Every structure is written in C-alpha cells, then in structure tokens.
Amino acid sequence: MEDSVISSREEAAFEAGIKLGALYHQFTCTPISLATLESVEKAMEESVSLQPFVTSVRVKIDREKVKSSLNEFGYCELDGDMLDVRLTSQVDRATVTAKLSYDNELEYPLMKIVSIDDER
C-alpha cells in the first residue's frame, strides 16, 4: 500500500501542531518562580527550535498568574493557563503559524492555526 500524497501545507500544519503538543506536555508542571520565568521561557524556545521544520517560536508565561499561584516556598508549577506560545513551521514553501493560549470561554489551553501561507 502506497503512502497517500500529503501536501507541504498539510505537513507544515501537522508539524506546528505536534511541536505545540510536545512543548505543552514536556513543560507543564515544571517548577517555576518569578525569578526563573525568563530562563524557563528561553529554555522552552530553544528546546522546540531544535526540532525539524520550526522556523520561529516565542514563549511567554503570564507573570500575574504565576504570582498568584506561588506557594509558601516561592514557586509554583507551570500550568497550561499560564502559557502563550506562537510557533512557525515551514515545509518546502508552506509556512504555518500556530499558537497555544488559554481560552477563557472554554477554560482550556487551546492550540490553533493562526495562518497558512503557501507562497505559490
């Protein structure tokens, strides 16, 4: 049985989604504090940017949510509602930008495709 033909556009969308899912599941529950936020953001960005097809990634952790979640020892666990991530993947000439952010209405950290550019 032959593999079906998948377009560069479809592959770039898949790659963006799988990278966001991996980032989410790899880093949630990481102990963080206000002092370590920037280094955790940078580590997340650098980790994901090593993966194939990723052309850019930006991670922001909501400082106010962290501040309100700190325990008596001055840290908390990274939770999905604290994340705001934007990632771009490229396969051939297809570029997909996707994001991970908390959807207040759904009360869920949601991943979405923001844009697709085929550069035809």
N, C-alpha and C positions, 0 to 999 in steps of 0.2 A: 504494500500500500504506500503510495507516494504521499509526502507531506503536502498539505494544501499550501497554496501560494498566499503568503501574508505580505501585505504592503508595508513599506517603510513607515508610513503613518501609523498603522496598527501596531507595529513593533515598537515604535517610539512611545506610543501611549502605554503599552504594556510595561515597557522599561521604566517609565516615570512612576507608574502605579506600584510596581514591585519594589522600587527603591524607597518610596514613601512608606510602604508597609514594613519593609525591613528596618528603616530608621525608627519608626514608631515602636516596633516590638523589641528592638535592640536596646533602646534607651529609656523607655518608660520604667519607672521605679528606681532610676539612678538617684542616689542621694545627692541633693544639691543644696546650696545655701546662696545667700545674696553675694557672698564673696567669690563663689565658684561659677556663677551663671555664665559669664563671658567665656571662660575656658571650656565649659560644657558645650556651649553653642559652637565654639570653634572646633572642638573635637568631633561633634556631630557632622558639621560641614565637611571637615577634612576626611572623615571616615567614608561618607557617602560619595564624595567627589572622586574617590579612588576607583569606584565601580565603572564598568564599561558604559558608554553612551551618555554619561552625565556631563553636561557642559557647564552647569552652574547650580549652586544650592545656597540658600540663605536660611538660617535658623534663628528664630527669636523666641525667647522664653519670657512669658509675661511676669514681670518683676512683682507686680501687685499681688498676683495670685500666689507667687512663691512666698512673698512677705506674710500674707495672711494664713499660709499653711505651715509656717515654721513651728517645729516642736520645741520643747524646753531646752534641747541641745543645740538649737540654732540651725537646724536643717530640716528638709522635708524630702519626699520622694517626687521625682518628676512625673507629672500626670499629663494625660492627653489634652486636658483642657488648658494647659499652660503653653502648648506648642503653637507656633505659627511658622510654617515651613513653606518655602517656594523653591521648586526644583525644575530644571530644564534638562530634557534629554534630546539627543539628536541621533537619528539613524538615517544614513545617506543624507538626503536633503530635507527630510521631515523633522521638524522641531516641535516638541510638545512641552508646554509649561503646565505644571500641575501644582496644587497646593494642599496642605494639610492644615486645617484650622478648626477650632471648636465652633460648632453650630449651636447657638443658644436655644433656638427653637426646637431642635431635635435633641438637645442636651447630649451631644455626641461629637467626638473629634472626627471630622469628615474629610475625606480626600476627594478632590475634584480636579478635572481637567479645566484649566483656565483658557488655554488657546492651543491651536494646532496650525502650523504653517508648513505647507508642502513645498514652497518655493519652486513651483513648476515652471 
